Amino acid sequence: FYKRFSRVAEEDEAWQVAEELEDRFGKLPVEGHNLAAVMGLRALLKERRVRKVDFSGGRLHLHLGEDAKVSSEKLIALVTREGDRYRITPDMKLSAQVSWQEPHQLITEIKNVLQRLV
């Protein structure tokens, strides 16, 4: 199943693999759901051509690069409107102030930021 998770190309595929695991072994623990969420997010990040994601100092950093599939107009509008929460660096690193307690909350935050850029 790890190989199948690693080959996931779309977010929905990760959840299909998780459903197969549940059908075969019963209810997944939280870690199993987190794995499906992370692998789905990984597919989404690849699709949008986000090069790297990291988190430090209470800030989420999305390394976009020149080929990232995001709307430059929406990116500029986001940083302009919400400059206290979002920043962009000259090397195309979007930084966002986020708060989270559980891994699934951070995954949701990342997906929300990406959604605002398309």
Disulfide bonds with the S-S distance in Angstrom:
none
